[in-house]
Amino acid sequence: MTPRALRIAIFTDTYPPQINGVARTLARAVDALRSRGHDVRVVTTDDPGAGDEPGVHRFAGRPFYAYPQLRIALPSARRVLDAFGPWRPDLVHLATPFGVGLAGRRVARRLGVACVSSYHTSLATYAQFYGLGAISGLSWRFLRWFHNSTKLTLAPTHAIANELRAHQFVNVGVWGRGVDTTEYHPSWRSDALRTSWGARGDSVVITYVGRLAKEKGLDVVLSAMRAVAAERNDVIYVVAGSGPYELECRKLAPDGTIFTGHVAGKQLSETYASSDLFVFASVTDTLGNVVQEAMASGLVVVAADVPQTREVLAEGGVLFAPGDSEALAGALRMIIDSPSSRARLAESAEAAARSRSWTAIFDQLETSYLGAAAMALTSS
């Protein structure tokens, strides 16, 4: 039986052209849902780089003081409904709990339609990196209020779902993340790119890909890189990305570190596949899309040992104690000095990534949407 087509309104405070995992995931979800016959509209903030895009309603915002690349908008429910005109959603998805997400909550309540939410960001943990640790407890109270007002909260991993339940979140499900194993694959490896980095045949390239932000644990990564760099000259260090922490990263990085800036498309595929090790020290990410992209590209991932990352890595990587740069340096030394272990772990990582198709992930999301909409109909 073909699922019924839904009119879906997604409310998010971040969306392309902003560059982060949440924005990329939501854009992919919108494309997938539309391809399945659903009518999807997005409500989000404005952005200097945004063009006109059918079905995307943008409201004027201001840069967030702690992270100027993100913008905060506070549209009223009335302004959103005026933008919709006669179009009325069957379901509202709240992807973020800030100004736009709060507006979506009001719209759903005013229209009396089904409302689901997704949990992408560990705000209570993020607060500690921006001098707001005192509000961590308040963050949990706010998030519990926000998400428990919806019929379903979708977490990206079972580890995060369990964490939410431990904080008295109700009706929690899992909406995982897939990886495009055509876009990210060892076949993208480029000898020319490695040569441009200064790598020789026996060089080991250690790479970080992602936003250059304080909460990503880059001080830990770069401290470990400096320790390894002091001992050997057969390792190349690549940092791919941009963000508010870039100047500090350049100060912390060992001499000769290659900063590529933001990379995308073919350049990103080649950057992953032309590397050998991938470092990921974040304890705030609820999943880490870049981890799966690195795995699909045949890299050994060396990551902080937190439940959500451990779940994603499975047997495809090496874990170190969170926040411990010496432990990370030790893990890097161990894997650099064991080519056979690198080969075995890289093979396991790629195999795990191949099993995570986006088709199955969006089947999961579509089923959750249809279930929430059906619940709303039976309870109305």
Summary of the structure (lengths in Angstrom):
residues: 380
radius of gyration: 21.3
end to end distance: 24.2
largest distance: 67.9
contacts: 1298
relative contact order: 0.12
helix: 46%
strand: 19%
